[in-house]
Amino acid sequence: MKKKFFHTIIVEELTKKTINHNKLSQITGINRGTLSSVLNSNSAKLPSIDHLDKITQALGYREGWFYDHYIEEYFQGHTHHWKKLKPLLYRCIELNFSEKIEKILNWLTEDDSQISQIFNLAEQWYAEGERHALLLFYETVIKNEKNRHSERTILSHYRVFLLNSAGTDFESKLRAAIKFEPFYDELDLNYRLDALFKLINIYFIHRDWQKMYKYCAEMRVLATKAYEQRLHMQQKKNGDRIFITERHLVVYYAHSFLMEGLIADEQGDYAKSLSYIKHYNNLDWFEGLDETGRKEVEKIHNIAIANELSLHLLMGNTSKLSEYLQFLEQHPPEILPGMVTVLQAANKHDFSLDHIYPKLLQHLEYIESATHLKNNYYDNANTMDMLEKLYRQLAVYHFRQANYSEGIEYMSKCLAIANQINKKSEFTEYPELLKVLKEWSLLMQRHKES
């Protein structure tokens, strides 16, 4: 069967709808001469994507209805011009046409010289805020780049890692981290700092302390190296041209100590965790702090205060409870981790929170509000992880207080979030809940027998 040309297909559709060139020009606002040049039976010219979309709308078809025909004819009979390809790819991204994007990229990579164009376009759109659809672009570069250690290949691996770990699915984050790890140390220094920051946070959620210690130490060394190099370059009056990182350098330096302290905290070594605080409590000595840097130093200082108070609580020093609650009132972003600490300490040392429970409920209402999510400076994955921990501690607290209906309610919320974020936690990973549930079941059995 003889293949139909693209313009023939459009003309046939126009004929079905009894729309001539004059009427089409009126409906679309496209000049009649322009329409004739692309719809003429002897023409090999393809319309622009903007014009094609207007023609599609005039015919009453869904967006992108002609794209498969357009793509096929373009790659079989036309020289590649990015002036046409770029808007076509962008519209496919907007319309979530993954299969069409993949088809275009596969055709393009038949010419090795197009790989750099694909990468450059992906980087441009990445900077402009486009995200998940660009996975296909970066994966195409990785698959087709002959030099496996080229800068664009390594950077493409990094972009794939960022895009695959952007959500709140814990298992997806872990898979992305494992797949990316062989390449991170080939990144330029600025990207490597950002990569380490993200790897540390992922492995904290998955409680892989060995990898966390390794990456924290490496990030601290790199941050110190970058800091010293920046100071040296600033003395030469051209320091603004180096080390464009996602965060201020002081954040990477402080985060390495902070996260090592959190490892000790999670392992129950509160004295060791306290010893890390002095390394990030006061970073005013950090030279070259701009307004952003000073704000980060203040934020880190507040985290240090919160961590010190929380550790004293976890060690059973209930005299710090009032001071800690007052601090949380003054620093709303710390309310969520603060609530987890307060409840964890109460459950660990078996003291009552009844006298402050109405205030805790107010805090909980704030945590669950859109305002908290908007103003929160923890990323979504860590926020969801902390919220799961909070509901778990609330469940334990209520079971210990014999408030069984409330305990079941919070246990349900806890497990719902664990399922939502794909946190592979079964009841065997909830020793606190198992213990109180066993006590509750024994109590119910005695009550029944009596």
Secondary structure, DSSP 8 states (H G I E B T S, - for coil): -----HHHHHHHHHHHTT--HHHHHHHH---HHHHHHHHSTT------HHHHHHHHHHHT--TTTTHHHHHHHHHHHS---HHHHHHHHHHHHHTT-HHHHHHHHHHHTTSGGGHHHHHHHHHHHHHTT--GGGHHHHHHHHHH-S-TTSHHHHHHHHHHHHHHTSSS-HHHHHHHHHHHGGGGGGS-HHHHHHHHHHHHHHHHHTT-HHHHHHHHHHHHHHHHHHHHHHHHHHHTT-GGGS---SS-HHHHHHHHHHHHHHHHHHTT-HHHHHHHHTTTS--TT-TT--HHHHHHHHHHHHHHHHHHHHHHHHTT-GGGHHHHHHHHHH-GGGHHHHHHHHHHHHHHHT---TTTHHHHHHHHHHHTSHHHHHH--S-HHHHHHHHHHHHHHHHHHHHHTT-HHHHHHHHHHHHHHHHHTT----GGG-HHHHHHHHHHHHHHHHHHH-
